[in-house]
Amino acid sequence: MTDLTTQLIITIATLLFALGVGVYLRYLLVRRLKKTVLDNWLIQVLGFLVIIPPVIVGLIVVPYINGWTSGQVTNYWNFFVKTLGVPDLQTLFWRVFWSVIIILLALGIGRTLVKLIDGKQTENRLNVNVRSLLGRASYVGTFIIAFFLILSIWNIQFGIPAAVISVITVGFTFVLQDLLKNIVAGIYILLEGPFHIGDVITTDIYTGRVEDVQLRATKLRISSGEQAIVPNSMLFIGVVVNKTIYEERRTIITITMPLDKYDKDQTTECILKAIKDVAGVMLKPEPALSLSGVAGAFGSSTGTVSGYTGEIVTLSLRFWIPEGQDIVVSNAMLALRSVLPDADLSIREPVGL
């Protein structure tokens, strides 16, 4: 390995180490400041500024680590100055100063645009997702404009970063295929709005309330109180049941009881009366014990045995409740337990019709 290659490796390693130190200091500072009353925008700005000093120190110590002579240090500085296109330290200082100012302004303007877009009130729930997408797009757009302004300050031709971006884009396309799928699916969900923030949905794995719809994933609060982060590509290609798109939903309770405890008329009347007396149970459509397996066993449309297993009778009770009133189901179970002490009760998730 030649001396030039060794020095190049040492230089890159030093700069990466300096950048890592800056990122770690930012992490410590941001974590500490988030416990204070400071605004998140100011916290992020301070987090960005704390990265700069370690990088500058890294640039300064590179010649000393490599053991360069005064002549090599001069060549290093000339190369550095030529690359950045700065004739002296004063010009370098002002370019860094204005670059930082532009980044700070981009942070402030981007956050302001997000707040303005998200702050608009509307009764159309679809606009909640659209506003979220527009807010993020405006935030990214602000930084793209800031990026081009900084290029003009440093007199960097767009062709150089464009070529670098093209190469990076091709590499990321192959490496981050799953991420891109999730982003495309996230844009579709935000624009099309098959569900919205606040809806309760059932996916192939989870059932929960939608807390946030991001470009990569959707956050659900499941019944256990935990947060489930579901990749948007799963929601895009899978089956999603929106439980809150309508104002009411159907509930099915399976009743299993001994055959000698079952009386066609009396049992049916007790069950229907008990369920109708539960507060919150909708009377239209009326609760019903519907046929599930054996038709016409007892010749009644409102009280039909759905199946036998030896000395056991199984009935299916269907009724409707207002959306979001899950406590009604618990009250219904208690009411049925009081009139059917010998029966086993279970809630069955309705499928299809």
DAPE-V416603 format. One record per backbone hydrogen bond with DSSP energy under -1.0 kcal/mol. NH is the residue of the N-H (numbers start at 1). CO is the residue of the C=O. E is the energy in kcal/mol with one decimal. If there is no record, write none. Layout:
nh = {NH & NH}
co = {CO & CO}
e = {E & E}
This chain:
nh = {6 & 7 & 8 & 9 & 10 & 11 & 12 & 13 & 14 & 15 & 16 & 17 & 18 & 19 & 20 & 21 & 22 & 23 & 24 & 25 & 26 & 27 & 28 & 29 & 30 & 31 & 32 & 33 & 34 & 35 & 36 & 43 & 44 & 45 & 46 & 47 & 48 & 49 & 50 & 51 & 55 & 56 & 57 & 58 & 59 & 60 & 61 & 62 & 65 & 66 & 68 & 73 & 74 & 75 & 76 & 77 & 78 & 79 & 80 & 81 & 82 & 83 & 84 & 85 & 86 & 92 & 93 & 94 & 95 & 96 & 97 & 98 & 99 & 100 & 101 & 102 & 103 & 104 & 105 & 106 & 107 & 108 & 109 & 110 & 111 & 112 & 113 & 114 & 115 & 116 & 117 & 118 & 119 & 127 & 128 & 130 & 131 & 132 & 133 & 134 & 135 & 136 & 137 & 138 & 139 & 140 & 141 & 142 & 143 & 144 & 145 & 146 & 147 & 148 & 149 & 150 & 151 & 152 & 153 & 154 & 156 & 160 & 162 & 163 & 164 & 165 & 166 & 167 & 168 & 169 & 170 & 171 & 172 & 173 & 174 & 175 & 176 & 180 & 181 & 182 & 183 & 184 & 185 & 186 & 187 & 188 & 189 & 190 & 191 & 192 & 193 & 198 & 199 & 201 & 202 & 203 & 208 & 209 & 210 & 211 & 212 & 214 & 218 & 219 & 220 & 221 & 222 & 225 & 228 & 230 & 232 & 234 & 235 & 236 & 237 & 238 & 241 & 243 & 249 & 251 & 253 & 254 & 255 & 256 & 257 & 259 & 261 & 262 & 267 & 268 & 269 & 270 & 271 & 272 & 273 & 274 & 275 & 276 & 277 & 281 & 282 & 288 & 290 & 306 & 309 & 313 & 314 & 315 & 317 & 318 & 319 & 321 & 323 & 325 & 328 & 330 & 331 & 332 & 333 & 334 & 335 & 336 & 337 & 338 & 339 & 340 & 343 & 344 & 346 & 348}
co = {2 & 3 & 4 & 5 & 6 & 7 & 8 & 9 & 10 & 11 & 12 & 13 & 14 & 15 & 16 & 17 & 18 & 19 & 20 & 21 & 22 & 23 & 24 & 25 & 26 & 27 & 28 & 29 & 30 & 32 & 33 & 39 & 40 & 41 & 42 & 43 & 44 & 45 & 46 & 48 & 51 & 52 & 53 & 54 & 55 & 56 & 57 & 58 & 61 & 62 & 63 & 69 & 70 & 71 & 72 & 73 & 74 & 75 & 76 & 77 & 78 & 79 & 80 & 81 & 81 & 88 & 89 & 90 & 91 & 92 & 93 & 94 & 95 & 96 & 97 & 98 & 99 & 100 & 101 & 102 & 103 & 104 & 105 & 106 & 107 & 108 & 109 & 110 & 111 & 112 & 113 & 114 & 115 & 124 & 125 & 126 & 127 & 128 & 129 & 130 & 131 & 132 & 133 & 134 & 135 & 136 & 137 & 138 & 139 & 140 & 141 & 142 & 143 & 144 & 145 & 146 & 147 & 148 & 149 & 150 & 151 & 157 & 158 & 159 & 160 & 161 & 162 & 163 & 164 & 165 & 166 & 167 & 168 & 169 & 170 & 171 & 172 & 176 & 177 & 178 & 179 & 180 & 181 & 182 & 183 & 184 & 185 & 186 & 187 & 188 & 189 & 210 & 196 & 208 & 241 & 206 & 201 & 221 & 199 & 219 & 219 & 217 & 230 & 212 & 228 & 209 & 226 & 222 & 220 & 218 & 216 & 231 & 231 & 232 & 233 & 234 & 202 & 200 & 321 & 319 & 317 & 346 & 315 & 344 & 313 & 311 & 258 & 259 & 263 & 264 & 265 & 266 & 267 & 268 & 269 & 270 & 271 & 272 & 273 & 278 & 320 & 318 & 316 & 314 & 312 & 257 & 307 & 255 & 253 & 288 & 251 & 249 & 247 & 322 & 325 & 326 & 327 & 328 & 329 & 330 & 331 & 332 & 333 & 334 & 335 & 336 & 340 & 256 & 254 & 252}
e = {-2.2 & -2.6 & -2.2 & -2.4 & -2.5 & -2.6 & -2.5 & -2.7 & -2.5 & -2.4 & -2.6 & -2.4 & -2.6 & -2.5 & -2.7 & -2.5 & -2.1 & -2.5 & -2.5 & -2.6 & -2.2 & -2.3 & -2.3 & -2.6 & -3.1 & -2.3 & -1.9 & -2.9 & -1.9 & -1.1 & -1.9 & -2.0 & -2.4 & -2.0 & -2.4 & -2.2 & -1.9 & -2.4 & -1.8 & -1.2 & -1.2 & -2.3 & -2.6 & -2.2 & -2.0 & -1.8 & -2.4 & -1.0 & -2.4 & -2.0 & -2.3 & -2.4 & -2.0 & -2.2 & -2.7 & -2.7 & -2.6 & -2.7 & -2.5 & -3.1 & -2.8 & -2.6 & -2.1 & -1.5 & -1.9 & -1.9 & -2.8 & -2.2 & -2.3 & -2.4 & -2.7 & -2.8 & -2.0 & -2.4 & -2.2 & -2.3 & -2.2 & -2.6 & -2.6 & -2.6 & -2.3 & -2.4 & -3.2 & -2.7 & -2.3 & -2.2 & -2.6 & -2.1 & -2.2 & -2.5 & -2.5 & -2.7 & -1.7 & -1.1 & -1.2 & -1.8 & -2.9 & -1.6 & -2.2 & -2.8 & -2.5 & -1.9 & -2.4 & -2.6 & -1.8 & -2.4 & -2.8 & -2.1 & -1.4 & -1.8 & -2.1 & -2.1 & -2.2 & -1.8 & -2.0 & -2.4 & -1.9 & -1.9 & -1.8 & -2.0 & -2.5 & -1.0 & -2.4 & -2.0 & -2.1 & -3.0 & -2.2 & -2.2 & -2.6 & -2.7 & -2.2 & -2.0 & -2.9 & -2.1 & -1.2 & -2.2 & -3.1 & -2.3 & -2.2 & -2.1 & -2.2 & -2.6 & -2.4 & -2.3 & -2.4 & -2.0 & -2.4 & -2.4 & -2.2 & -3.4 & -1.7 & -2.2 & -2.3 & -2.5 & -2.3 & -3.8 & -2.2 & -2.3 & -3.3 & -3.0 & -1.2 & -2.3 & -2.8 & -2.6 & -3.2 & -2.6 & -2.2 & -2.2 & -3.2 & -2.9 & -2.0 & -1.1 & -1.1 & -1.9 & -1.9 & -1.6 & -2.5 & -3.0 & -2.5 & -3.3 & -2.6 & -3.3 & -3.1 & -2.7 & -2.7 & -3.5 & -1.2 & -1.3 & -2.4 & -1.3 & -2.5 & -2.5 & -2.4 & -2.4 & -2.4 & -2.4 & -2.3 & -2.0 & -1.4 & -1.7 & -2.8 & -2.4 & -1.1 & -2.0 & -1.6 & -3.2 & -2.0 & -3.2 & -2.8 & -2.9 & -2.1 & -2.5 & -2.6 & -1.8 & -1.5 & -1.2 & -2.2 & -2.3 & -2.2 & -1.9 & -2.3 & -2.4 & -2.1 & -1.5 & -1.1 & -2.0 & -1.5 & -3.6 & -1.7 & -2.8}
